[in-house]
Amino acid sequence: MPEDSIQKAMDNLNHSMSEQEQREALHFADFLGELSTNPTIVMRNIFQMLHDMIQAYVGRGLDEYPDDPESISYVCYDCSKLFIEGADHPFFADRLFANRLINLVESMKRGAQQNKIYIFKGPHGCGKSTFLNNLLKKSEEYANTEAGLRYETVWRLDRKRMGDYTDNQTMPLLESILQLEDLPNRDQLEIIKAQSALHATDEYIEVPCPSHDNPILMIPKAHRRHFFDDLFKNDEFKWKLYTEKEYEWIFRDNPCTICSSLYQALLNKLRSPQKVFEMVYARPYRFDRRLGEGISVYNPGDKPMRQNILSNAIIQSRINGFLRDSNQVKYVFSQYAKTNNGIYALMDIKSHNTERLIELHNIISEGVHKVEDVEENVNSLLLAVMNPEDEKNIEDFQSFSDRIEYIKIPYVMDLNTEVEIYRNIFGKHIDEHFLPRVLHNFARVIISSRLNKKSEALLEWIGDPDKYRLYCDKNLQLLKMEIYTGYIPAWLTEEDRKGLTAKRRRNIIAEGEAEGEHGISGRDSIKIFNEFYSTYAKKNKLINMSVLCKFFTKSRKELSKLIPDGFLDSLLRMYDYTILQEVKESLYYYNEEQISREIQNYLFAINFEPGSVETCSYTGEKLEITEEFFESIEMRLLGSKIDKAARLAFREDAQKEYTTKTLTQEMMVEDKPITQTKIYQSMHERYVYNLKEKVLDPFLENENFRRAIKDYGVEDFKAYDKKIRDDVTYLMKNLCDNFSYAEQGAKEVCIYVIDSDLAKKFADT
């Protein structure tokens, strides 16, 4: 390889790495400058940082119904940056779990931040471990960026600042021997070398706080409030600092015993707090999971450490030499110190992790840990994941129950998230092999196995499920799935829509806490979809509902036992009714002007007896008012099956409303035009609905119409007469433009509607 290429590569590497944030340790006075400038960044603990991290990656979320007075803030959070982007194994948080997680971190930030362990509990195959690994990975990334910056204490013991309190003599040989006699020869040699090096070349001894204490804790607790009074202006942050629970730790926590001992020893010698603080520095608290710094993760098979007490013989010796006293500062700590103000995580509560969880009991209760005769502070975020059956491992420890907060991670119950999982694993191109809605209907079938069959909250709200039999199943699971996605179906009656109060909505969402623990697991659903997709995805044929139903009832009969009785029939009926409406909507020529004229003429004519000839004051048309005139319009308003008595009753009611309300109140008093009155708008809605219901009738009897649909887009299509070509082209274009069909899908769904005789199937609905 040419030398210039090597040099170029090295130069670019050096340049790119130099551009990365490389903060030096700050003197305490400079740290206070940072604190006064960015107090919310510098003055935060692990709980506040976790909240800020999730806010940065997830954002505020989207409420589809922001003006709804009955909103419960059940919003859509995009967790892709947190759990999917850059992840080796993506985790897909459905809407239920995302809201649960955001509420958790909000409560962590606002309220009690200690004395708890947070256990994420869920069945096998729900992605618990993937969730925690991805959360820890993003926490590590965020903590090591400018946005996630937090500071930890490091002492720089400067001999020059000590002046006469120390000298340039090395420790007497006898003292060294007494201190080193219990150490291995290699450690003795290293310490003696370190002592020599200190006095020969080092300007200062650097002593990092093993507990990663924030430098503000070096300020004695009794003096902090007065200190912050002087440091901060009387602004919004200062008010929050003194009043909100999230900042209680600043006035409550003590520094670790090592920092406390160092502070006191230096103060005793220097007699000046300011001179002591001149040896306090602040450096970025960097997370490194592999080294156990800031984040430590334990698997059940990880054996406990042989030595629970950690130290650094070189640093201990240097401190002793600096202070001329071997008893004032003991540089000893435990494994918990390495994750103090960080994250301590257990993967599955079994085997050795059961012992670790039980060992955390005293730490959770008291917030301290004993290291020899020294108390060590532990202010960590304690996380774990657990399978439901492993709860028995800690059930004998009743005092533990109020120290544990369980957060459920069930199987996915949001159908949009379930579909995103398929797209992520098999590629987004899978949509091209399905008719619209069919892929989501596959997800609905899977999710139906995870929901409880009976929903007290939905029954209390809806009452009789049969009134929605065209759109829903008898157990109302299809309705619940929509609400879990945050969508309120348009097919609900106005009465039921108004009846969806905040209390009822909360009760429905709350039922999710008891669902998603049974049925088809996440892992199994991927296997099932893989089998389904690989079997039926063909180049020249899109997957339709007939194929889907056949798969679950014939190809995989054993799966039908997991699906509620009648669910597939209801799903198919909902699909059939929906696509029938789409085809009717796409075929319907909406001649608004003609419809408006007929309704205005009718409202004028009902005030006259049949046989009259009058000029309509609204349209200016001359009307021959006959029984046939009334019948033709009333059949469009009420449907072709309406009898004469019902038509006459409708006409009489309309005439009464027109004279008593429309004409005298709305038009004469409120000065509304006829087209803005309630009776006009009601008749317009009826008219359009009935026109659409019958729009297919002329075409169903015409075999050429079906053949023209099949031939659409090929040369043979030109052989059909212009009227059929225009109708089919209009239908295809509307299906593609308004309902997201591809051309092939539009053709196939039309043939399905005709061959399944859906118009007749739903003629009486």
C-alpha positions, 0 to 999 in steps of 0.5 A: 500500500502506498505510504501517502494512502496510509498517511491520508488514512491516519490524518483523517482518523486523527482529524475525526477523532480530534473533533469528538468531544474531549472534555478536560477536568474542570477546576471546581471554580470553573465547574461552578461556572458551568453549574450557574450557566446550565444548572439543569444539565450539570445538576442532575442524577441518574433518574433525571438523566434517564428522563432527559435521554428518553425525552431526547430520543422519543420526544413528546408524542402525538395525540390524535385527538388534542381537542377532545375534552375526554382525552387521557393523554394516551399518545403515540410515542415514536420509540424507533430512535430509542429501541430500533435505530442502531440496535443489533436486535430491535425492540418494538414498544407498542403504544400501551408499553410506550405510555407505561414507560414514559409515565414511569420515567416521568414519575422517577423524575418528579417523585421518589427516586430511591428505595426501589428496584424496577422489575420489568416482568413479562412472558417468554418471547415478549422481548424483555432482555432485548428491551433492557439491553437496548435501553442500557445501550442508549443510556451509555451512548447518551451519557457519553455525549454533550447532551448527556453530560454529568460530572464526577469528582476527582481530587488532585492532591497538590504538594505545592498547595500543601506547603509545609504540611508535607515534605519531599522526603519519601516515607521512612523505610520502616513505615513502608515495610509495616504498611506493605508486609501483608501485600504480595511482593509484586504489589510491594514493588509497585507501591515503592516505585509509585512512591518514588515516582510521586516525589520525583516527577508528579505535580499532584496525586489524582484520586478519582471518587470511585462512587462517581459523586457529583462535585456539588456534594463536596459542599457540606450539606449544612451550607448548601442552601446558603451557597446556592442562594448566593450562586443562583439568581431568583429565577425559575430554576432556583424556585424549582431547586427549592420546591420540587422533589426531583432536586431533593437529593442535592440537599439530602445526599452525602458524599462517599466516605472517601471524599468525606475523609479526604475533605476533612483531612485536608481541612484539618491541615489547611484550615481553609475550605477554599484551599481544600476546594482548590484540589477538587476537580470535575470531570465527565462521568463516562459510562462503560458497560464492558468495564462496569463503570456507570452500568453493570449488568449481571446474567444469572450464570455470572458467578459472584465476585470472590472479593467484594471489597475493592481497593487500589493499593497504589492510590492508597499508598500515595494518599498515605504518603501525602497526608503522612497518615495511613488511617485518615482515608481508606480507599476501599469500596465495593462493586456497587460504587462503580454504578453509583449514580448509574445503572445496576441491572439484573437479567432474569431473577434466577440462579445467582441473580436471585442472590444478588437481588436479595443482597440488594434488600438492605441497600434498597431499604437504607441506601447504604452498603457496608464495606468493612467498617465503612458505610458506602452510599448507593444511589443507583437506578436498579433495574431487572427483568423477570419471567412470571414464574420466577416471582416465586424465587423472592416470594418468601421475602415479604418485606421486599414487596413494597420495595419492588415496582413491577412494570409489565412487558406483555406480548404486543397488543397494538396491531400497527406495532405487530405489523412493524415487526414483520416489516422489520424482519422480512422487509418493507416490501412485504406490503406489496404482496398483500391487498390493503388491510390483509396484512393488518388483519393477519396481525389482528388474528395474532393479537386476538389470541393475546386478549381476554375474551370478555371486556367488562369495560367495553360491555359497560360502555357499548352494551349490546355488541350485536349492533356493531356486527358489521364491524366487530366481533361478539367479544368486541376485541376488534374494537379494543384493538383499535382503541389500543392503537389510539384510534376511535373508529368512525363507525361508532354511533354518535351516542357511543362516541360521546359516551367514551368518557375519560373514565371509560377510556382509562378503564379500557386501557387499564385492562391491558395490564391483565392481557398479553401474557397468554396466546401466541408469543412474539417469537411464535408469531414471527415463525407463523408469519414466515410460514404464511408469507413464504407459502402464499406470496406470489408474483402474480397474485396478492394475498387476500382474506380468503387465503388468510382464513384458509391458513388459520382454519385448514393449513394450521388448524391447531392455531384456530384453538388459540383464536376466539370462536367466531373471530375469523368470521367477524374479521372477514365480515368487517373486511367484506363490508369495508371493501364493499363501501370502498368500491361503491364510493369509488364507483359513485359519480357525485353530482352534487348540483343535481342532488341539491336541486332535487332536495330543494325542489322536494322541500318546496313541493311538500307544501302543495297537494299532488296535481299542482304546478308551481315554480320552485322559489329555490331553484326556479324550476317549474314543477309538476307536483304529482305522486310519481314526483314525490315517489321518485325522490322519496325512494332515493331518500328512503330506499327502494323497499320503502312502502307507500304508508312509510313514504307518506308518513315521512313526507308529513313529518318533513312538511311539519318540520319545514313549516315549524322550524326550517322556514319560520326559525332557521330561514326567517329568524336566523337568515340561513339559506335552505342548503344550510338548514338541518332538514336539508343536510339530513336529506342530503346525507340520506340521499347520498347514502342510498345512491351509493348503496345502489351504485353497483346494481347496474353493473352486477348484471353486466358480465362485460363489466367484470371482464373489463375489470380483469382486462384493465391495463392490457390491450384487450381493454380497448375493445369494450365500449366507451361507457364501460371503459369510462366506468372501470377507469373511474373505479380503478383511479379512485381506488388507487388514489383514495384507498391506497390500492395498487392497480393489481390490488384494485382489480383483484378487490373488485373481482372479489366483491363481484364474485363473492356477491357482497352487494347482495350479502349486505343488501339488508344491512 
